[in-house]
Amino acid sequence: MMRNVVLVALLSGVASAAFVGSNTFRHSTVAAASSESRTSLSMSAALIVQNKGGGHGELGTCPSCTNFQWSFTQHSLRDGFQLAKVLSANPKITSVTILQDDACNDAKEPFVSYATDLPSNVKVVKASLGDESMTASDIQSVLGGADASFDYVWDNASKGPVGAGKAVCDCAKNWGCVKLFTYVSSAGMYQPDDATTFPMDEATTPTKESSGQAKLDAYALELGLPLVSFRPQYIYGPKANKNDYIDWYFDRIVRDLPVPIPGDGTQKVSLTNSEDVASILASVLNDEAAAVEGRFFNCGSDQLVSYDEVAQLCAAAAGKDNLNIQHYDADLGKATFPFRLTNFYIAPDKVKAKLGWAGASHGLKDDLSWYFKGYTARGGPEKTMDLTKDEEVLAASKV
């Protein structure tokens, strides 16, 4: 049964209407959506499923993961917005529909840019994706009724095979025409052990099989869907609304404060621009058979940096030449440090070899110029900070 409010907004200006009652749309909206599904949605149609954060959010935390790492993958993954732009320009795709959680904040990025920045062949449909009673019938109605179907699906939202996550899989199964079902999972599901080598390999690194992502992978395969599952890590971008991780460095550097980094600071991290993530997700179209055969792919930049190097690059972007990195004993814990205590990074070797991804077109060094301007505009240098945890680990390291 449909839940309360569903808003359908056609960016082309064809129609928009509110959902009224328990299972009835205003007639004009049904007609427009149905007509759309019969034409541009009937062939080479792409569906992008997005949560309220604009990316992969609200998966909760994993006991074996840090809250920071987990949140960064989920809430900063703005590549659904970027992906729509990439797909709209791909000759294989004639139309793009974004199925957007209606709990999103339309006043924030990337949602505020939907109407101005998305191409005319992109349609946005909103529904209560957080409602765990959502069924395939509900999703089908929102997408335009019985005639609506899609050839390519990118699920950039689901927590697991429950609610809308299960419903989207069930719809894809029912359509019977889906060529690729691409799921944006998370590298946070990796559980490296003593035998793990870095970067973490898709085939050999242990994963948390009880995670929602692993369960959705399994459910999609159980249904016989042509699953391709990507595992992104730390992501930033010009339309992001979560910036805690790089901000953590700037917060200390602009105030001429010590930058407390656990261990020796040589631990590597994969920080990837959301536009590069979008190009990786779209690379499944380069070789669809290879994508399904490869199944699981890491999703991140091929330009790795160390924790110390992130600090150095941020200092350069901020025009600071008095960077004060202080390493502390990692046994004291994370304090507020945004990344793992130890190495925990991926590389896109497989997606480059199998799907022909050309590599990152963005680098952290260059991107930090515009990022720092955004940090300043957001009031980063003036915001109130609690540095208690920093002081504790630095003091304990000197004992």
ABEGO torsion letter per residue (X at the ends): XBBGBBBBBBAAGABBBBBBEAABBBAAAAAAAAAAAABAAABGBBBBBBBAAGBABGAEBBAABBAAAAAAAAAABAAAAAAAAAAAABAABABBBBBBBAABBAABOAAAAAAAABBAABBBBBBBAABAABBAAAAAAAAGEAABBBABBBBAABAEBBEAAAAAAAAAAAAGABABBBBBBBAAABBBBAABBOBBBAAABBBBAABAAAAAAAAAAAAGBBBBBBBBBBBBBAABABAAAAAAAAAAAAAGBBBBBBEAGABBBBBBBAAAAAAAAAAAAABAAAAAAAGBBBBBBABBBBAAAAAAAAAAAAGBAABBBBBBBAAAEAEABABBABBBBBBAAAAAAAAGBAEBABBAAAAAAAAAAAAAAAGAAABBBBAAAAAAAAAAAAX
